[in-house]
Amino acid sequence: VRNQQILMAARPVGLPQPSDFSLVETETPPVNDGEVLLETLYLSVDPYMRGRMSEAKSYAAPMQVGDVMIGGTVARVLESKSPKFTPGDAVEAYTGWQRYAVTPAKGLRKLHRSLPLSTALGVCGMPGLTAYFGLLDVCQPKAGETLVVSGAAGAVGSCVGQIGKILGCRVVGVAGTDDKVAWLTNDLGFDAAFNYRRHPEPFKTLKEHCPGGIDCYFDNVGGPLTDAVFGLINANARIAICGQISQYNNTKPELGPRLLSTVLVRTATVRGFLVFQYLDRAAEGYEKLGAWVKEGKIKYQETIVDGLENAPQAFIGLLQGVNTGKMLVRVSAE
Amino acid sequence: VRNQQILMAARPVGLPQPSDFSLVETETPPVNDGEVLLETLYLSVDPYMRGRMSEAKSYAAPMQVGDVMIGGTVARVLESKSPKFTPGDAVEAYTGWQRYAVTPAKGLRKLHRSLPLSTALGVCGMPGLTAYFGLLDVCQPKAGETLVVSGAAGAVGSCVGQIGKILGCRVVGVAGTDDKVAWLTNDLGFDAAFNYRRHPEPFKTLKEHCPGGIDCYFDNVGGPLTDAVFGLINANARIAICGQISQYNNTKPELGPRLLSTVLVRTATVRGFLVFQYLDRAAEGYEKLGAWVKEGKIKYQETIVDGLENAPQAFIGLLQGVNTGKMLVRVSAE
């Protein structure tokens, strides 16, 4: 099959530019035993991809210039040499930014269409699992505690805040536009939210919204907002470091106030986590998230960009915060 | 009884000065039922006291100007209105910088003289418990892992490193004089140690001493050394924040490189802890530490300053790192 792929054409310096990507045409390889040929319906763009485009040592090997951009996808099986799949099946895969892919059937998640397929990349996919395990296992919130979420209108943050409400927390969200703030408080049930771009000194605003201090912080953003949160944490606070999107495009390390004295006097726990640490419990997460979505206890929004060729711009926009909820690229119609 | 007490005469700005303390003469109050009159033999000076002299919000209320300096003591019972103690008993108390004190018998620890009394303020006292629980519960080291200890020649750090060796770790200590370094490697069995004052860029030196990266870090110091450690931590590293002595005399918050992106990509856990969180398990700690000391598996050193009136200078010296092992003031001869 004639394929289209988007490659990393250059390592970005700072915010990625369209010229850091290139679209190429190739042929898909033959389908071997145990493999399937997939047609991408949606591809996911996620903040973590910025890290993979960099050479810095991380939890996964960096991409190399010329590699197909990695990432999660929802796809349709066109051809199967695996007994587990038949043509027409919908699956979640990790085949990256391309129109077609040949991939081992092992590791694909069959999707059952009880929910829209696109949710398998968002609220009922990796972002949802990230929210679920990061909040429950790392933050361990108790009813009545105050939970602050940064990047609160993103795919992960919006889910974190709603799970926090299900668990009985006071939930305060921080986002980057007034529309996002309105969505969080009017539609998702956050107790409070604010637009950090309107509050260059977020400490005061946070303090107003968290009169009892902060017990749990789910951090997607880092930087000055996180500094302000540390100034308000209570004894035995739990801080989940899920992302640091404010730092990903830095060309040199940013300085900030040292936070470890606060960690000490508050006997706080700060833990970085990756959803991959919880893959053995994924079924539990999918089940809970799916049930909550069907019951209307978790709502979600998607920002969908059409066309594989627009994936770079979707990704660049994501890093700038243009999306509300999950950012997706629709590659082919369902 | 005619008493002498050392008060906080002024809140220190930066490094405490002798003028921040005053020595006053008072009378001890009468001994009521359930109380004892104590004669201080040794008093403890510890880095945490610097925090209590500051107004900043912390885990305990700050001292006020005019208060007797707080702290642990080893004392002799002179008079007892408690059935639990008789004159001549030796106890660990928390009666601060004074020659005599009347205090409730409840909360005193009777000392059994199977070890030198002074150890009740060091290796078999709060510093020892701090090392024991901080290392075992927060760092959770496994045999074969690399453990780095800052402030390694202090009362806590020297104990941490030796427990690390008992547990089978590779132990690397960081201290502030060549003599301390020699003590750590020649006498205490540390695998490696270095004098940070001779290594203004500690990253390279740490990397040489930690060829397999760093799994556990027990931090008493903070600052640039800790920044360097973060640059070398392995996946799932555990970092115990016990002290940040490099920061205690700052008159304004110090800036440093942001560390949370590293916490994220290494899925590290950073936890501030206080020994008070483990008081319900103190008996376990005293027993283990006492046994290790008697078996010669944990060695200790004390830096003893004579005379109550010299306590301020002992404390100031402690903050400058003049001590090796536990810093004590001998108030009265045993």
Chai-1 contact restraints between the chains, C-beta under 6 A:
chainA,res_idxA,chainB,res_idxB,connection_type,confidence,min_distance_angstrom,max_distance_angstrom,comment,restraint_id
A,S58,B,V265,contact,1.0,0.0,6.0,A-B,restraint_1
A,Y59,B,V265,contact,1.0,0.0,6.0,A-B,restraint_2
A,G222,B,L260,contact,1.0,0.0,6.0,A-B,restraint_3
A,I241,B,L260,contact,1.0,0.0,6.0,A-B,restraint_4
A,I241,B,V263,contact,1.0,0.0,6.0,A-B,restraint_5
A,I241,B,L264,contact,1.0,0.0,6.0,A-B,restraint_6
A,Q244,B,L260,contact,1.0,0.0,6.0,A-B,restraint_7
A,Q244,B,S261,contact,1.0,0.0,6.0,A-B,restraint_8
A,Q244,B,L264,contact,1.0,0.0,6.0,A-B,restraint_9
A,Q247,B,S261,contact,1.0,0.0,6.0,A-B,restraint_10
A,P253,B,P257,contact,1.0,0.0,6.0,A-B,restraint_11
A,E254,B,R258,contact,1.0,0.0,6.0,A-B,restraint_12
A,L255,B,L255,contact,1.0,0.0,6.0,A-B,restraint_13
A,G256,B,R258,contact,1.0,0.0,6.0,A-B,restraint_14
A,P257,B,P253,contact,1.0,0.0,6.0,A-B,restraint_15
A,R258,B,E254,contact,1.0,0.0,6.0,A-B,restraint_16
A,R258,B,G256,contact,1.0,0.0,6.0,A-B,restraint_17
A,L260,B,G222,contact,1.0,0.0,6.0,A-B,restraint_18
A,L260,B,I241,contact,1.0,0.0,6.0,A-B,restraint_19
A,L260,B,Q244,contact,1.0,0.0,6.0,A-B,restraint_20
A,S261,B,Q244,contact,1.0,0.0,6.0,A-B,restraint_21
A,S261,B,Q247,contact,1.0,0.0,6.0,A-B,restraint_22
A,V263,B,I241,contact,1.0,0.0,6.0,A-B,restraint_23
A,V263,B,G272,contact,1.0,0.0,6.0,A-B,restraint_24
A,L264,B,I241,contact,1.0,0.0,6.0,A-B,restraint_25
A,L264,B,Q244,contact,1.0,0.0,6.0,A-B,restraint_26
A,L264,B,G272,contact,1.0,0.0,6.0,A-B,restraint_27
A,V265,B,S58,contact,1.0,0.0,6.0,A-B,restraint_28
A,V265,B,Y59,contact,1.0,0.0,6.0,A-B,restraint_29
A,T267,B,G272,contact,1.0,0.0,6.0,A-B,restraint_30
A,T267,B,F273,contact,1.0,0.0,6.0,A-B,restraint_31
A,T267,B,L274,contact,1.0,0.0,6.0,A-B,restraint_32
A,A268,B,G272,contact,1.0,0.0,6.0,A-B,restraint_33
A,T269,B,R271,contact,1.0,0.0,6.0,A-B,restraint_34
A,V270,B,V270,contact,1.0,0.0,6.0,A-B,restraint_35
A,R271,B,T269,contact,1.0,0.0,6.0,A-B,restraint_36
A,G272,B,V263,contact,1.0,0.0,6.0,A-B,restraint_37
A,G272,B,L264,contact,1.0,0.0,6.0,A-B,restraint_38
A,G272,B,T267,contact,1.0,0.0,6.0,A-B,restraint_39
A,G272,B,A268,contact,1.0,0.0,6.0,A-B,restraint_40
A,F273,B,T267,contact,1.0,0.0,6.0,A-B,restraint_41
A,L274,B,T267,contact,1.0,0.0,6.0,A-B,restraint_42
